Amino acid sequence: MQKKVIVIGTGLGGLSTALRLSTRGYEVEMVEKYHRAGGRLNLLEKGGFKFDMAPTFFSMSYEFEELVKDCNMPMPFEFVELDPLYSVHFEGDQRSYLIYKDLKKLALEFQNVEPDFERKITRFLKAAGQIFHDTENIVIQRNFDSLTQYLLKLTTVPIKHAPKMFYSMWREMERNFDSFEVKVIFSLVGFFLGATPFDTPAVYTLLNYTELVHDGYYNVKGGMYKIVEGILQELQKRGVQIHYNTEIVSFSKKDGEISSFTDTSGKEWKADLFVVNADAAWFRGAILKRPEFSVQKLDAKKWTLAPLTIYLGLDAKVPNMYHHNYFLRRNFEEYAGKIFKNKIKLDKPYYYVNIQSMHNPDYAPEGKECIFILCPVPDLRYKQDWRDDDEIADGIIQDLSDRTGFDFHAHTEVKVVLNPEHWEEMFGLYRGSGLGLAHDLNQVGGFRPKNKDEKFNNLYYVGASTIPGTGLPMTVISSRLVTERIQNDHGIVPKK
Ligand SMILES: Cc1cc2nc3c(=O)[nH]c(=O)nc-3n(C[C@H](O)[C@H](O)[C@H](O)COP(=O)(O)OP(=O)(O)OC[C@H]3O[C@@H](n4cnc5c(N)ncnc54)[C@H](O)[C@@H]3O)c2cc1C
């Protein structure tokens, strides 16, 4: 008997789950509130320019290899490895630092600020690598049936890593390096988790190992949206239908199962099983009305920083800039400590700039350039009024012009600014939080919202706010974990 699954949401987690379940013989249909697939991994088009809307690179490329192998399909896009990985500019410093994977080249970048750098980074990365290999299969790559099972599994992590659960990533930097620049640059990975290095446990230095040693960073030839386009083509071949502009708002239940979900137009969506790719914590509260996930309870959780994103289409090429660039200042600790709660003015922010047309020439007309700027900002709990978004964006563009000597304002043909309210509205990101639930140790593994519903037997979750966590490779792992659960509960469906 064929079993029908409805996947709610077409983020990378939803799309990958649809692929895996269709491979296992399930009939899959998808509903999506936005007008285009991809969720945060989306595309923006304006005035002849294209922009990858949010993710601009990813790590753990082997997770995509695993996905296509599992789904018996060819790789639908081409990876481009980044090396150097990114450049970092400090305010008031004429030079910038290029971050190479080759440690000898990297040591040359820091020769004037961090004596004996190569020895120090080698020692630091060795310890970070041990954490990665000792925890990956225990914490990231598996399902947990209960908190007890998770905690028992944690006891198999070598005890030597335990102290790093209790002190911060910044402290780990201080233990290994002396210069401000090196400590700041290698603690930027804390922001990839959506937090700051001062409140991210030192165990997450494992991310330094993944960026510099284990697999590095990649983007995709032709733009990140090629990931979505490639998967969509494959889903189309498999007859998976996607219904856009369809937002789920309520549900009906029968005998301990979900019988249907209902969209804003009143249409009922019926299936044997449902997989929710909308935020796993928000959905339980807003749609299923669970008191444990009420607005009050959700607000008390830790959420990752919200994005303020700027998309610029320029009438000229930008000289002397690398593809990925961080623009930082010298008040790192003060800024990191205050930005979350909106306790510092946004007139001198930290931000990231991606010259998208450098690797993807088709994104901009000949001789022109498209730029993506991301500035992490407080979420909607701490700053509700975003009428000043244009003013903040203009300040960033001016700062970028001053620091690079290229007048971005004067060359702008197209400009779009998205603030946390837009992000919440477009993809249902809770309070506009960009990466979903934070990764504090009490919000990961067995503590994170589960990928199988607590009450309804036929309801599952995939994506950034369920296990294992946020980021593109993590959502691909999430799709494998939820598929494993579904397969264990409901089996493989024989092909018709
Ligand atoms: C600005 C920014 C930059 C980022 N940069 C990177 C990066 O460089 N590298 C990286 O690896 N990761 C990056 N990330 C994180 C990455 O984008 C996410 O972790 C990942 O895309 C999440 O995928 P997902 O499948 O969990 O969910 P989403 O992408 O959020 O998809 C969920 C989908 O569900 C839909 N939906 C929600 N509610 C409903 C409803 N009620 N009814 C119907 N549909 C609904 C949404 O519209 C959405 O399409 C970035 C994120 C942001 C915001």
The ligand as an ORCA input file, in Angstrom:
! r2SCAN-3c Opt
* xyz 0 1
  C      20.997     35.485      6.719
  C      21.339     34.038      6.869
  C      22.569     33.575      6.428
  C      22.890     32.216      6.530
  N      24.087     31.771      6.052
  C      24.383     30.455      6.081
  C      25.568     29.981      5.453
  O      26.339     30.743      4.870
  N      25.802     28.645      5.511
  C      24.954     27.755      6.117
  O      25.227     26.545      6.127
  N      23.793     28.193      6.705
  C      23.500     29.512      6.683
  N      22.322     29.967      7.227
  C      21.445     28.997      7.920
  C      20.628     28.183      6.927
  O      20.025     29.041      5.998
  C      19.548     27.420      7.659
  O      20.094     26.694      8.745
  C      18.825     26.423      6.743
  O      18.589     26.962      5.474
  C      17.533     26.042      7.423
  O      16.800     25.173      6.601
  P      15.450     24.523      7.128
  O      15.132     23.415      6.210
  O      15.582     24.197      8.561
  O      14.340     25.636      7.142
  P      13.911     26.932      6.306
  O      14.915     27.292      5.306
  O      13.536     27.944      7.307
  O      12.595     26.433      5.563
  C      11.379     26.267      6.225
  C      10.278     26.487      5.205
  O       9.009     26.278      5.838
  C       8.108     27.270      5.350
  N       7.037     27.442      6.331
  C       7.148     27.957      7.583
  N       5.964     27.966      8.198
  C       5.063     27.446      7.323
  C       3.667     27.206      7.376
  N       2.930     27.487      8.466
  N       3.058     26.663      6.285
  C       3.775     26.362      5.168
  N       5.114     26.589      5.066
  C       5.746     27.108      6.138
  C       8.968     28.517      5.208
  O       8.384     29.476      4.356
  C      10.259     27.908      4.653
  O      10.265     27.874      3.247
  C      21.965     31.309      7.112
  C      20.712     31.786      7.538
  C      20.396     33.125      7.418
  C      19.037     33.606      7.827
*
